[in-house]
Amino acid sequence: MKKPQISEKKKRALTNIAWAISGKIVSLTGVLVVGIIVARYLGKEQYGIMNYVISFVAIFQVFADFGLDFIQIREESKHPAHKDKIIGTTFTLKLFFAILTLLAILIITTLSEHDGRIRCYIMIYALSVILNTSWVSRNHFTSIVWNEYVVKTEISRTLIGMAIKIAFVLLHLPLIWFIVSLVIDSILLAVGYTASYIRKIDSIRKWNFDRDLAVFMLKQSFPLLLSGAAIVVYNRIDQMMIGKMIDQSHLGVYSVAVRFTELLVFVPTIIAQTISPILVEVRQKDAARYEELSRVFMNVTVSVCILLAIFTSLLSYPIVRFTFGRMYIEAASVLSILAFKVVGDALSQTSGQLMIIEGIQKYASIRNIIGCVTCVGLNLIFISRYGIHGVAYVAIITILVSGTLADFIIPSYRKIFYKQIKAICVGWMDIIHIKTLLR
């Protein structure tokens, strides 16, 4: 019997996965290594301040993005011939919202932060909001399932960024220089993404703004803005609350556990970004086939993340001890809890991608607003009673409430909720069918 042929797009997906995984391994390894060096050098309090600044700006970054990244990728996957109009319109909108966001950060920081040093750190790092508009080039490579040049850019950024931060440590420079190094990282990415697009795709001068398309994209992205804002708030607000309600030293410890959790999240992220363009194509041609592939997509992603969570939780103490050292050993018990957040992330990311592909994302903001309220409300109770361990439990509860339970509450998402429950219970049975995603 003749073996089934793998389509050209599926072959590109395999190559894309290979590049994405190899690039992410290099990037995450570099970030972990330099993170360990910087954390040991700065100490718990200064490392906590650094993460407070990152979390503060990250909450505002979502308003600069305005949910446009996912819409750009979806529209380019559906209408590749209109790429210049789609990219140009997306870039113009993102630049406009980035400028507004920078002004908002300045005003809110001036009113809310009494420590002059922290205000200075926040405004320096906030410059990355403008630089991140260059992600429109990255989104184009994602839409055509061509990750090679994105990965090369990110590897280069990682290596150069590592060298700069290690040099700052060797020179015994103060915290402000490490904040500056974060902006340099954004500059390197902006230059790399843009240069890769010009060299391999086309001139950015061909990008053009279309008013009608802008209105359409804003209507499509607004629910994702609300959803994204809620997600970022409940992913970052816990660190800000620790800094405000306990102290920066405990935030430094908690941030170490978060760093390892972020390493795990790359798995569902890569799978979702790589498989989504394929699912968009399949849904346009064969609804039955789409249903099968979407089920396998969710089941495999969730099952892999369950295994990763168990493995990380069991090895949390040696992981922290032999990386960040005894200074941060308290983070081990936090990590043993927080590792299971990746399962909730897998459920949330896969369901979120299906909502975008099926064009039913307008209610997505509701489930994430529910999660946001859950996060803030529970943290106000748990932080005072259980400290940073309570924050870890709240993180897991929040992602499960917003990314799974809320889908049962919202009628339009109930069918996705049933897929999620099956993924948790019997999803492992579809691991042997992973090849169907690329066939």
C-alpha positions in Angstrom: 0.0 0.0 0.0 1.3 3.4 -0.9 2.1 5.6 2.0 0.1 8.8 2.3 2.0 11.8 1.1 2.7 14.7 3.4 1.5 18.0 1.9 3.9 20.8 1.2 2.3 22.9 4.0 2.6 20.1 6.4 6.3 19.7 5.5 6.8 23.3 6.3 5.0 22.8 9.6 7.5 20.0 10.5 10.4 22.3 9.6 8.7 25.1 11.6 8.3 22.9 14.6 12.0 21.9 14.4 13.2 25.5 14.2 10.8 26.6 16.9 11.8 23.9 19.3 15.6 24.3 18.7 15.3 28.1 18.8 13.3 28.0 22.0 15.7 25.6 23.7 18.6 27.9 22.9 16.6 31.0 24.0 15.3 29.5 27.2 18.6 28.0 28.1 20.3 31.4 27.6 17.6 33.2 29.5 17.8 30.7 32.3 21.6 30.8 32.5 21.8 34.6 32.5 18.8 34.8 34.8 20.6 32.7 37.4 23.7 34.8 37.1 21.7 38.1 37.4 19.5 36.8 40.2 22.5 35.6 42.3 24.3 39.0 41.6 21.3 41.3 42.4 20.0 39.3 45.4 16.3 38.7 46.3 15.3 42.3 46.8 16.8 43.8 43.7 15.7 40.9 41.6 12.2 41.4 43.0 12.3 45.0 42.0 13.4 44.1 38.5 10.5 41.7 38.1 8.1 44.2 39.5 9.1 46.6 36.8 8.7 43.9 34.1 5.2 43.0 35.4 4.1 46.6 35.6 5.0 47.3 31.9 3.7 43.9 30.8 0.2 44.8 32.0 0.2 47.9 29.8 1.8 46.1 26.8 -1.4 44.3 26.1 -3.2 47.6 25.4 -0.4 48.5 22.9 -0.9 45.2 21.1 -4.7 45.6 21.2 -5.2 41.9 20.3 -4.1 42.6 16.8 -1.3 39.9 16.5 -3.7 37.0 16.4 -6.0 38.8 13.9 -3.1 39.6 11.6 -1.9 36.0 11.6 -5.4 34.7 10.9 -6.1 37.2 8.1 -2.8 36.6 6.4 -3.4 32.9 6.5 -6.7 33.4 4.8 -5.7 36.2 2.4 -1.9 35.9 1.7 -2.2 38.0 -1.5 -3.2 41.0 0.7 -0.2 40.8 3.1 1.1 44.4 2.5 -2.3 45.9 3.3 -2.8 43.6 6.4 0.7 44.2 7.8 0.7 47.9 7.1 -2.7 48.4 8.7 -1.7 46.3 11.7 1.6 48.2 12.1 -0.1 51.7 12.0 -2.7 50.7 14.5 -0.1 49.1 16.9 2.1 52.2 16.7 -0.8 54.5 17.5 -1.8 52.4 20.5 1.8 52.0 21.6 2.2 55.8 21.8 -1.0 56.1 23.8 0.2 53.3 26.1 3.5 55.0 26.8 1.7 58.2 27.8 -0.6 56.2 30.1 2.3 54.5 31.8 3.9 58.0 32.4 0.8 59.4 34.0 -0.1 56.3 36.1 3.5 55.8 37.3 3.8 59.5 38.3 0.5 59.2 40.3 1.0 55.8 41.9 4.7 55.2 42.4 6.3 57.1 45.3 9.8 55.6 44.8 11.6 57.8 42.3 14.0 54.9 41.4 11.2 52.6 40.5 9.5 55.3 38.4 12.7 55.8 36.5 13.1 52.0 36.0 9.5 51.7 34.7 9.8 54.5 32.2 13.1 53.2 30.8 11.7 49.7 30.3 8.4 51.2 28.9 10.4 52.2 25.7 10.1 48.6 24.7 6.4 49.1 24.1 7.2 51.2 21.0 9.9 48.8 19.8 7.5 45.8 20.1 5.5 47.2 17.1 8.1 45.4 15.0 6.4 42.1 15.8 4.2 42.6 12.8 7.2 41.2 10.8 7.4 38.2 13.1 3.6 37.6 12.7 4.0 37.4 9.0 6.6 34.5 9.2 4.2 32.8 11.6 1.3 33.1 9.2 3.2 31.4 6.4 4.6 28.7 8.7 8.2 29.8 8.2 10.0 30.1 11.5 13.6 29.9 10.5 14.4 33.6 10.3 12.4 34.4 13.4 14.4 31.8 15.3 17.7 33.1 14.0 16.8 36.6 15.1 15.8 35.4 18.6 18.9 33.2 19.0 21.1 36.2 18.0 19.2 38.4 20.5 19.6 35.8 23.2 23.4 35.4 22.7 24.1 39.2 22.5 21.8 39.9 25.4 23.5 37.3 27.5 26.9 38.8 26.7 25.7 42.3 27.7 24.2 41.1 31.0 27.2 39.0 32.0 29.4 42.0 31.2 27.3 44.2 33.5 27.7 41.6 36.3 31.4 41.5 35.8 31.6 45.3 35.8 29.5 45.3 39.1 27.0 47.7 37.6 23.8 48.8 39.5 20.2 47.6 38.8 19.4 50.4 36.4 21.8 48.9 33.8 20.0 45.6 33.9 16.8 47.5 33.2 18.5 49.1 30.2 19.7 45.7 29.0 16.0 44.7 28.7 15.4 47.6 26.3 18.5 46.5 24.4 16.9 43.1 24.0 13.8 44.8 22.4 16.0 46.8 20.1 17.8 43.7 18.9 14.5 41.9 18.2 13.1 44.9 16.4 16.1 45.2 14.1 16.3 41.5 13.6 12.6 40.9 12.7 12.5 43.9 10.3 15.8 43.0 8.6 14.7 39.4 8.1 11.4 40.6 6.5 13.3 42.9 4.2 15.9 40.3 3.2 13.6 37.3 2.7 10.1 38.7 2.0 9.9 42.3 0.6 10.4 45.9 1.3 8.5 47.4 4.2 7.8 50.5 2.0 5.1 48.4 0.3 3.1 48.3 3.5 0.0 50.4 3.3 -2.8 51.5 5.6 -6.4 50.6 4.7 -9.1 52.4 6.7 -11.9 49.9 6.1 -9.5 47.0 7.0 -8.5 48.9 10.2 -12.1 49.2 11.3 -12.7 45.5 10.6 -9.5 44.5 12.5 -10.4 46.7 15.5 -13.8 45.2 15.7 -12.3 41.7 15.5 -9.5 42.4 17.9 -11.4 44.3 20.6 -12.8 41.1 22.3 -9.2 39.8 22.2 -8.0 43.1 23.8 -10.3 42.6 26.7 -9.4 38.9 26.9 -5.7 39.6 26.6 -5.8 42.4 29.2 -7.6 40.1 31.7 -5.0 37.3 31.0 -2.0 39.6 31.5 -3.5 41.1 34.6 -4.1 37.7 36.3 -0.7 36.5 35.1 1.2 39.6 36.3 -0.9 41.2 39.0 0.1 38.5 41.5 3.7 39.6 41.4 2.7 43.3 41.8 0.5 42.4 44.8 3.4 40.4 46.4 5.6 43.4 46.0 3.0 45.7 47.5 1.5 43.4 50.2 4.6 41.6 51.4 8.0 42.8 50.1 10.3 42.8 47.1 12.4 40.0 48.6 9.5 37.6 48.6 8.7 38.7 45.1 12.3 37.8 44.1 11.7 34.3 45.4 8.3 33.9 43.8 9.8 35.2 40.5 12.3 32.3 40.4 9.4 29.8 40.5 7.7 31.8 37.8 10.8 31.6 35.6 10.6 27.8 35.5 6.9 27.8 34.9 7.4 30.1 31.9 9.9 27.6 30.5 7.1 25.0 30.5 4.6 27.3 28.8 6.6 27.3 25.6 5.4 23.8 24.8 1.7 24.7 24.3 2.6 28.0 22.8 4.8 26.5 20.1 2.2 23.8 19.3 -0.6 26.3 19.1 1.2 28.8 16.9 2.4 26.1 14.6 -0.7 24.0 14.2 -3.2 27.0 14.0 -2.5 28.0 10.4 -3.0 24.3 9.4 -6.3 24.2 11.2 -7.4 27.4 9.5 -6.7 25.8 6.1 -8.3 22.5 6.9 -11.5 24.1 8.3 -12.0 26.0 5.0 -11.9 22.7 3.1 -13.2 19.9 5.3 -15.3 20.5 8.4 -15.2 16.9 9.6 -11.5 16.7 9.2 -11.2 19.9 11.2 -13.2 18.5 14.1 -10.8 15.5 14.2 -7.6 17.5 14.0 -8.9 20.1 16.6 -9.6 17.2 19.0 -6.1 15.7 18.5 -4.5 19.1 18.8 -6.1 19.8 22.2 -5.6 16.2 23.6 -1.9 16.0 22.7 -1.1 19.4 24.0 -2.8 18.9 27.3 -1.4 15.4 27.8 2.2 16.5 27.2 1.7 19.4 29.6 0.4 17.1 32.4 3.6 15.0 32.1 5.7 18.1 32.2 4.0 19.4 35.3 4.4 16.1 37.2 8.0 15.9 36.3 8.8 19.5 37.3 6.9 19.2 40.6 8.7 16.1 41.7 12.1 17.6 40.9 11.5 21.1 42.1 14.0 21.1 45.0 17.0 19.9 43.0 16.0 22.2 40.1 16.1 25.3 42.3 19.1 24.2 44.5 21.4 23.5 41.6 20.4 26.6 39.6 19.6 29.7 41.6 21.2 28.3 44.8 20.3 28.2 48.5 19.5 31.9 48.5 16.3 31.1 46.6 15.6 27.6 48.0 12.2 28.8 49.2 11.1 28.9 45.6 11.3 25.1 45.3 8.1 24.5 47.3 6.4 27.3 45.3 7.5 25.6 42.0 6.2 22.2 43.1 2.7 23.8 43.2 3.0 26.3 40.3 4.2 23.7 37.8 0.7 22.5 37.4 -0.3 25.9 36.0 1.0 24.8 32.7 -1.9 22.3 32.4 -4.3 25.1 32.7 -2.3 27.2 30.2 -2.5 24.3 27.7 -6.3 24.1 28.1 -6.7 27.9 27.8 -4.3 28.3 24.8 -5.7 25.5 22.7 -9.3 26.5 23.4 -8.5 30.1 22.6 -6.9 29.2 19.3 -10.0 27.2 18.3 -12.2 30.2 19.2 -10.2 32.4 16.9 -10.2 29.9 14.1 -14.0 29.4 14.4 -14.6 33.1 14.6 -16.4 32.9 18.0 -13.8 34.9 20.0 -16.2 37.7 20.8 -17.1 36.1 24.1 -13.6 35.2 25.1 -13.2 38.4 27.1 -16.0 37.2 29.5 -14.1 34.1 30.6 -10.9 36.0 31.1 -12.6 38.8 33.0 -14.0 36.0 35.3 -10.4 34.8 35.7 -9.2 38.3 36.4 -11.8 38.9 39.2 -11.0 35.4 40.6 -7.3 36.1 40.7 -7.5 39.5 42.4 -10.2 38.5 44.8 -8.5 35.3 45.9 -5.1 36.9 46.2 -6.4 39.5 48.5 -7.4 36.6 50.8 -4.6 34.1 50.2 -1.6 36.4 50.3 -2.3 37.6 53.8 -2.9 34.0 55.0 -0.6 31.8 53.0 2.0 34.1 51.5 3.6 33.3 48.2 2.4 29.7 48.4 -1.1 31.0 48.4 -0.4 33.0 45.3 0.8 29.8 43.6 -2.5 28.0 44.4 -4.5 31.1 43.2 -2.6 31.0 39.9 -3.7 27.4 39.2 -7.3 28.1 40.3 -7.5 31.2 38.2 -6.3 29.6 34.9 -8.7 26.7 35.4 -11.6 28.9 36.1 -10.9 31.3 33.2 -9.7 28.8 30.7 -11.9 25.8 31.3 -14.8 26.3 33.8 -15.9 29.5 32.2 -16.4 27.7 28.9 -19.2 25.7 30.5 -20.9 28.9 31.7 -20.8 30.5 28.2 -23.2 28.6 25.9 -21.2 29.3 22.7 -18.1 27.6 24.3 -19.8 24.6 25.9 -18.8 22.2 23.1 -15.2 23.3 23.7 -15.6 22.7 27.4 -16.5 19.1 26.7 -13.4 18.7 24.5 -11.3 20.1 27.4 -12.7 17.6 29.9 -12.1 14.7 27.5 -8.5 16.1 27.0 -7.9 15.9 30.8 -9.4 12.5 31.3 -8.6 10.5 28.1 -6.5 12.9 26.0 -3.4 10.7 26.4 -5.0 8.2 24.0 -4.6 10.6 21.1 -0.8 10.9 21.5 -0.4 8.0 19.1 -2.4 10.0 16.5 -0.1 13.1 16.6 1.0 12.3 13.0 -2.6 13.1 11.8 -1.9 16.8 12.4 0.8 16.7 9.8 -0.6 14.3 7.3 
